[in-house]
C-alpha cells in the first residue's frame, strides 16, 4: 500500500479517552441514572417497544467492574453516508473488546446492514485494523443504506447471529439507522435471542443531537473541511474583487452545517432553512434579501462576495413545497405518460400551466428554465420530484440576477454581478478526522463495548461534556427510545428518532443573527485554514463554534 506521510503519521496518533475510561477495563463500573421516556408519543412508543422502553440512563465511573465475564463475539455495521471518524469507532470497539479478553472476536459485516442479512463479513485482527486507525472513510468494511425494518430481515439477522455465536451488534449510523437499531434490539429482546444491539451517533449533517447527544461524529471534521474551502474562496474573492460565489453545502433536513461554516468564515450571506420556514419567506423575498447585500456592497465599490446556501433550503420555502406537491399530483399515474409523450418543452410548459394553480404557476414562472426542466426530468422511483438534485445555488444566483436587472432599469443599482457556483458535499465526508473526531469516535467505540459488557440492549453509546478537554468527557449510554416520536412515513405511523433542527433561539443562531447585517455589507471574512493535527491544544483540539457557543 502506498502511504502519504500524513497517513503514516496518523497511524501513530493515540486517541484520547474520557478520564473514566482510562483506568483500565477492570476499574470501570456503572452509575444508573433516572428512568427515561420518549420525547413525544410516550404511550405509542412504549407499546411498540415493551422490552426496551423506559430504561435508565447510565454513566461509567471509576470502580470495580461487576459485569459478567464471558466471551464476546460482536458484529459491527457501518450504515448510511460516510462520516470522518467511523474507522476509529471500529478501532475503539476492537481495542476495548481485546483488552477485556484476547479471545473476544469482532466481526465486520460488509457494505452496511445488507452484510448482516447476506452473511457477508470479515473477522478483524490487529494487522487489518491497524491500517485504518485515525483515517477517513468507511472503506474498512464499506457502508450501505439497506434498512433493517421487517420481521423477515430480523429473523434472518437472528439466524446469522446464532450461526456465528454473536452476542451483540453495534450499528454505527444516523437517525434512521439508529431507529432501525432500536427496532432490531426490541425484536432480539422479544424473541430471547440473547443478542444485544448498541447504536453510535453518526452524521455530518449534525441533526442527530439533543440534550444527551451533544454532537454527532463527523460534523466537526466535515465543517472544518468545508470552512477551509470557503475561506480559500473568500480570500480569492477578496483578491480578484469581481465575483460573487454561491456555495451550496450539505444539509437537506437541517442547516447545522451551513450555520457552522458561517460562524467559521463570516460570509456576506448565509441562508438558514429553519428561519426561511419560520418567516414563511418566498423565493422573491430571499432573492431580494441577497440582492440587498450585493447592492450595498456594490455601492461601496465591492462587486464581490460569498453566499452559503444549505442543500435543502428550497424545501423549507412554503410556496415551493406547495409547488412540488402539485407537480407530484400533476404527474401521478398515467398522466406522467401523457406528459412525457409531448415533443417540445413549449408543449410541456402549456401542459404544466393548465395543471398548476395560479399561485404555484406564478412561482414556477420565475424559476430559471433549467430548474423548471429539472423539476420534471429528475424523478425518483415513486415518480416524485427529487428536490435534493435541485441546484439551489444556481437557482438563487439566477433570481438575484433578475432582481438586480430590475433595479438597474429602475436606476437604483449600478454595480456588476458575476456569479460563480460551488457545491461542497462529498469533499468533507471522508476527510482525515480532526483530533476531536478521532478522539470522540474512538471513545464512542470503546464505550459501546462497555455497554455490551454490562448487558445493555437498545442503547446509544453516549459521550458528553464535549466542549471540555477529553479528560473531562463523560461516557455512558441512553436508551434509543428516549429520542423517538411518531411520524407519518409513506402513509403509516412510524417510530423515528426526532431530527434536531437549528434552534432559532439557540446561542449559535443568535450569535450569527447579531453579526450578519455587518457581514452582509462589509468584508469581514475569516480564513480558518486546514485542519491542524499537530501543535498547540487550542489549535489542534479546537471544537466547533456551534458546540462552543452552546456550552458557554
C-alpha positions, 0 to 999 in steps of 0.5 A: 500500500502506498502511504502519504506521510500524513497517513503514516503519521496518523497511524501513530496518533493515540486517541484520547479517552474520557478520564473514566475510561482510562483506568483500565477495563477492570476499574470501570463500573456503572452509575444508573441514572433516572428512568427515561421516556420518549420525547413525544408519543410516550404511550405509542412508543412504549407499546411498540417497544415493551422490552426496551422502553423506559430504561435508565440512563447510565454513566461509567465511573471509576470502580470495580467492574461487576459485569459478567465475564464471558466471551464476546463475539460482536458484529459491527455495521457501518450504515448510511453516508460516510462520516470522518471518524467511523474507522476509529469507532471500529478501532475503539470497539476492537481495542476495548473488546481485546483488552477485556479478553484476547479471545473476544472476536469482532466481526465486520459485516460488509457494505452496511446492514445488507452484510448482516442479512447476506452473511457477508463479513470479515473477522478483524485482527490487529494487522487489518485494523491497524491500517485504518486507525485515525483515517477517513472513510468507511472503506474498512468494511464499506457502508450501505443504506439497506434498512433493517425494518421487517420481521423477515430481515430480523429473523434472518439477522437472528439466524446469522447471529446464532450461526456465528455465536454473536452476542451483540451488534453495534450499528454505527449510523444516523437517525434512521439507522439508529431507529432501525437499531432500536427496532432490531434490539426490541425484536432480539429482546422479544424473541430471547435471542440473547443478542444485544444491539448498541447504536453510535451517533453518526452524521455530518449533517449534525441533526442527530443531537439533543440534550444527551447527544451533544454532537454527532461524529463527523460534523466537526471534521466535515465543517472544518473541511468545508470552512477551509474551502470557503475561506480559500474562496473568500480570500480569492474573492477578496483578491480578484474583487469581481465575483460573487460565489454561491456555495451550496453545502450539505444539509437537506433536513437541517442547516447545522452545517451551513450555520457552522461554516458561517460562524467559521468564515463570516460570509456576506450571506448565509441562508438558514432553512429553519428561519426561511420556514419560520418567516414563511419567506418566498423565493422573491423575498430571499432573492431580494434579501441577497440582492440587498447585500450585493447592492450595498456592497456594490455601492461601496465599490465591492462587486464581490462576495460569498453566499452559503446556501444549505442543500435543502433550503428550497424545501423549507420555502412554503410556496415551493413545497406547495409547488412540488406537491402539485407537480407530484399530483400533476404527474401521478399515474398515467398522466406522467405518460401523457406528459412525457409523450409531448415533443417540445418543452413549449408543449410541456410548459402549456401542459404544466400551466393548465395543471398548476394553480395560479399561485404555484404557476406564478412561482414556477414562472420565475424559476430559471428554465433549467430548474423548471426542466429539472423539476420534471426530468429528475424523478425518483422511483415513486415518480416524485420530484427529487428536490435534493438534485435541485441546484439551489445555488444556481437557482438563487444566483439566477433570481438575484440576477433578475432582481438586480436587472430590475433595479438597474432599469429602475436606476437604483443599482449600478454595480456588476454581478458575476456569479460563480457556483460551488457545491461542497458535499462529498469533499468533507465526508471522508476527510482525515478526522480532526483530533476531536473526531478521532478522539470522540469516535474512538471513545464512542467505540470503546464505550459501546463495548462497555455497554455490551459488557454490562448487558445493555440492549437498545442503547446509544453509546453516549459521550458528553461534556464535549466542549471540555478537554477529553479528560473531562468527557463523560461516557455512558449510554441512553436508551434509543427510545428516549429520542423517538416520536411518531411520524407519518412515513409513506402513509403509516405511523412510524417510530423515528428518532426526532431530527434536531433542527437549528434552534432559532433561539439557540446561542449559535443562531443568535450569535450569527443573527447579531453579526450578519447585517455587518457581514452582509455589507462589509468584508469581514471574512475569516480564513480558518485554514486546514485542519491542524493535527499537530501543535498547540491544544487550542489549535489542534483540539479546537471544537466547533463554534456551534458546540462552543457557543452552546456550552458557554 
